[in-house]
Amino acid sequence: MNKQIELQDLGLKDYKQTWDYQEELFKAIVDTKIKNRRENAGLQTKNHFLFVEHPHVYTLGKSGDISNLLVDEEQLKAKNASFYKVNRGGDITYHGPGQIVGYPILDLDNFFTDIHKYLRFLEEMIILTLAEYGLKAERSPGETGVWLDVGTPFARKICAMGVRASRWVTMHGFALNVNANLGYFDLMIPCGIKGKAVTSLNVELAKKTVDEEEVKEKLLKHFSSLFEAEFL
């Protein structure tokens, strides 16, 4: 079992280029597992964790409904935004500047083979990170992701999640709003859930901007603790 994770911060990078790169890393891990099974090769599988920030983009998951995107192609262009149908779970999501996106590409055979637990750990990493900023974040029953003021009329989502897993290898991940432009969320029904607001860490802390590098350090600290992993 390999609990070391290769960390890369890709900075601002196009969504499709990043998706292709994820697929490449994902395929390499799956190919190693297939070789091990067929040839009893005993090769160690790698784990990766990508941080990235995307230019404005809307992505629709496999079970998503296109009607949850409230604008057409022309309006997207006017907003300098792009759109992709993707192979993760979940409905529609927005990514853009001021959002920390994390893509763990892990061989869960190195950790635990339980997708439900994996998602709960990702949520827990966000909850513990936000607690360091004095926010009580929590899960909302039946709705993946991390929320504030669950069960009240003021419930609002601060982190979206959508993953794909095959042969216990994961890809896609989470998107935490840190200094996000919330106006872009008005162009969709977030995650297909009507009547729920979206928020960002800087809004909750009444700050113009929050230090994103500091947030990333806290996320990695809690991730490595939960997964008993070491970042390289």
C-alpha positions in Angstrom: 0.0 0.0 0.0 1.3 3.4 -1.1 0.1 6.3 1.1 2.3 8.9 -0.5 0.5 11.4 -2.7 2.2 13.5 -5.4 0.9 17.1 -5.1 0.8 19.5 -8.0 -0.6 23.1 -8.0 -1.5 23.8 -11.7 -2.4 27.4 -11.0 -5.0 28.9 -13.5 -5.6 26.2 -16.1 -8.3 25.5 -18.8 -10.9 23.0 -17.6 -10.6 20.7 -20.7 -6.8 20.6 -20.5 -7.0 19.8 -16.8 -9.6 17.1 -17.4 -7.4 15.5 -20.1 -4.5 15.6 -17.6 -6.6 13.9 -14.9 -7.6 11.2 -17.4 -4.0 10.6 -18.2 -3.0 10.1 -14.5 -6.2 8.1 -13.9 -5.4 5.7 -16.8 -1.8 5.2 -15.7 -3.0 4.0 -12.3 -5.7 1.8 -13.8 -3.2 0.3 -16.3 -0.8 -0.5 -13.4 -3.6 -2.3 -11.6 -4.5 -4.3 -14.6 -0.9 -5.3 -15.2 -0.6 -6.3 -11.5 -3.7 -8.5 -11.8 -2.8 -10.1 -15.2 0.9 -10.6 -14.6 1.1 -10.5 -10.8 3.7 -7.7 -11.3 3.5 -6.3 -7.8 3.9 -2.7 -9.0 3.1 0.1 -6.6 0.3 2.4 -7.8 0.7 6.2 -7.6 -1.6 8.7 -6.0 -2.0 12.3 -7.1 -3.6 15.5 -5.8 -4.1 18.4 -8.1 -4.9 22.0 -7.0 -6.2 24.2 -9.9 -8.2 27.3 -10.6 -10.3 27.4 -13.7 -11.4 30.2 -16.0 -15.2 30.6 -15.9 -16.8 27.2 -16.8 -20.0 25.2 -16.2 -19.8 21.4 -16.1 -22.7 19.0 -16.2 -22.4 15.6 -14.5 -23.7 12.3 -16.0 -27.0 12.4 -14.1 -27.4 16.2 -14.7 -30.2 18.0 -16.4 -29.1 20.6 -19.0 -32.2 22.8 -18.1 -30.3 23.6 -14.9 -28.1 25.8 -17.0 -30.1 29.0 -17.4 -28.3 30.6 -20.3 -27.6 29.8 -23.9 -24.3 29.6 -25.8 -24.3 33.3 -26.8 -24.9 34.4 -23.2 -22.1 32.1 -22.0 -19.7 33.7 -24.6 -20.7 37.2 -23.3 -19.7 36.0 -19.8 -16.4 34.6 -21.1 -17.6 31.2 -19.8 -17.4 27.7 -21.4 -19.5 24.5 -20.9 -18.7 20.8 -20.8 -20.6 17.6 -20.2 -18.3 15.5 -17.9 -18.0 11.9 -16.6 -18.4 12.6 -12.9 -21.5 12.2 -10.7 -23.7 15.1 -9.7 -25.5 17.8 -11.7 -24.3 21.2 -12.8 -21.4 23.0 -11.2 -19.6 26.3 -11.9 -15.8 26.8 -11.6 -14.1 30.1 -11.8 -11.4 32.4 -10.4 -11.4 32.7 -6.6 -12.4 29.0 -6.2 -10.0 26.4 -4.9 -10.6 23.2 -7.0 -9.0 19.9 -5.8 -8.8 16.7 -7.8 -7.5 13.7 -5.8 -6.6 10.9 -8.2 -6.1 8.1 -5.7 -6.0 4.4 -5.8 -8.3 3.7 -3.0 -6.8 0.2 -2.6 -4.0 2.2 -0.9 -6.4 3.6 1.6 -9.8 2.0 1.9 -12.3 0.7 -0.7 -15.4 2.6 0.2 -16.6 5.5 -2.0 -19.2 6.6 0.6 -16.4 7.0 3.1 -14.2 8.7 0.6 -16.9 11.4 -0.1 -17.5 11.8 3.7 -13.7 12.3 4.2 -13.6 15.0 1.5 -16.5 16.8 3.2 -14.8 16.4 6.6 -11.6 18.0 5.2 -13.7 21.1 4.2 -15.6 21.2 7.4 -12.4 21.0 9.5 -10.8 23.7 7.4 -13.8 26.1 7.6 -13.9 25.5 11.4 -10.4 27.1 11.6 -12.0 30.3 10.2 -14.8 30.1 12.9 -17.5 28.7 10.6 -19.7 25.9 11.5 -20.0 24.0 8.2 -21.9 20.7 7.9 -23.4 18.1 5.6 -26.9 18.5 4.3 -28.8 15.1 4.3 -29.1 13.7 0.7 -27.0 16.6 -0.8 -23.3 16.0 -1.4 -21.1 18.9 -0.5 -20.6 21.3 2.4 -23.2 23.8 3.6 -23.7 26.5 6.2 -26.9 26.9 8.3 -28.4 23.6 7.2 -32.0 23.1 7.9 -32.8 26.9 8.0 -34.1 29.2 5.3 -30.6 30.6 5.1 -28.9 27.3 4.1 -26.2 28.0 1.6 -23.6 25.9 -0.1 -19.9 26.8 0.1 -18.3 23.7 -1.5 -19.5 21.5 -4.3 -18.4 17.9 -4.9 -18.6 15.4 -7.7 -16.3 12.3 -8.2 -15.9 9.5 -10.6 -14.4 6.1 -9.5 -13.5 3.0 -11.5 -11.5 0.0 -10.3 -11.3 2.0 -7.0 -9.4 4.8 -8.7 -10.9 8.3 -8.2 -10.9 11.5 -10.2 -12.7 14.9 -10.2 -13.2 16.2 -6.7 -14.3 19.4 -4.9 -14.7 23.1 -5.5 -14.4 25.4 -2.5 -15.6 29.0 -2.9 -12.9 31.2 -1.3 -13.0 34.5 -3.2 -15.5 33.5 -5.9 -17.7 35.8 -8.0 -21.1 34.6 -6.8 -22.9 36.4 -9.7 -21.9 33.4 -12.0 -24.0 31.1 -9.8 -27.1 33.0 -10.9 -26.7 31.5 -14.4 -27.6 28.0 -13.2 -29.5 26.0 -10.6 -26.5 24.9 -8.5 -26.3 21.1 -8.4 -29.9 21.1 -9.6 -31.2 22.1 -6.2 -33.7 24.9 -6.5 -34.1 27.7 -3.9 -30.7 27.1 -2.2 -28.1 29.9 -2.0 -24.4 29.7 -2.6 -21.7 31.5 -0.6 -18.0 32.1 -0.5 -15.5 32.2 2.4 -14.6 35.9 1.9 -18.3 36.8 2.0 -18.8 34.8 5.2 -15.8 36.4 6.8 -16.7 39.9 5.5 -13.3 40.2 3.9 -12.4 41.5 0.4 -10.1 38.5 -0.1 -9.0 35.5 1.9 -5.4 34.1 1.5 -6.0 31.1 -0.8 -2.5 29.6 -0.2 -3.3 29.5 3.5 -6.6 27.8 2.8 -4.8 25.2 0.6 -2.3 24.5 3.5 -5.2 23.8 5.9 -7.0 21.6 3.4 -3.8 19.5 2.9 -3.2 19.2 6.6 -6.7 17.8 7.2 -6.6 15.6 4.1 -3.3 14.0 5.1 -4.6 13.5 8.7 -7.9 11.9 7.6 -6.3 9.7 4.9 -3.1 9.0 6.9 -1.2 10.1 3.8 2.0 11.9 3.1 2.3 14.6 0.4 5.3 14.7 -1.8 
